[in-house]
Amino acid sequence: MLPFALNHMTTPRLGWQAFLDLAARLGCVGIEFRNDLPGPLFQGAEPSEVAAGCRDRGLRLLALAEVKMFDDWSDAKRAEAEALMRIAVAAGAEAVSLIPRNDGVATSALERRAALALALRELAPMLRAHGLRGLVEPLGFESCSLRHKAELVEAIETLGAAETFALVHDTFHHHLAGGGPVFAAHTGVVHVSGVTDAALTVAEMRDGHRVLVDAEDRLGNLEQIAALRDAGYAGPLSFEPFAASVHALEDAEPALRRSMGFIAGSPAATAA
């Protein structure tokens, strides 16, 4: 069985306990919670209660998302990151997610590299103090300040912080950014979603088009997973569809089982 996981974006209408129950029934290794869904984080439950809920179901809390625009560093961003890290520790999370700016600002090579280096340098001691990792997710959109994993890996290695930071390989964003090396050794989690709309160009693909992976997938999920596993990645494959059609499902479990079965049934994706 592949090490599947669930991001709460998969079923954003589920309360945190029902979400954990779903992940447990599906045999997932872990979950990811988010602070950008409607309503308060954990629906107002104490982080320690969430930590106990994960432990009771044998689930890892892989990451708590997210610090948005982390590479737009400021005193306010430091305070935001510190607050999320404190909650993550209390909830038993292994990492916090760090999302780059996606507003068309600081996209020149000089600007984006300098902004990334500054943010990583400032975040590293904070993460270490809390015993957390920072999961950095390059976004494939042309408006993003961090599109390509190679730039992130270079910055992490320059800082000597490979134990502190890992990258998120998102199959959607990897495709939008033109593919390229997968950097399995630097990957902390893989986000999985598919696009099946045949009318879309790559430039037109947006989060709202992201569905569960099936045979109509245009992103090459099976090939990406195979490349990662061939290169030594054995970590979680976390489902993260954003499409309203998925979110509207009254019971997402059957659809998730079908998608998991499709991926697990691929000899390429399951080879290691």
Beta strands, then each sheet from edge to edge (+ up, - down):
strand 1: 4-7
strand 2: 30-34
strand 3: 60-68
strand 4: 95-99
strand 5: 133-136
strand 6: 165-170
strand 7: 187-192
strand 8: 237-239
sheet 1: 1+ 2+ 3+ 4+ 5+ 6+ 7+ 8+ 1+
end
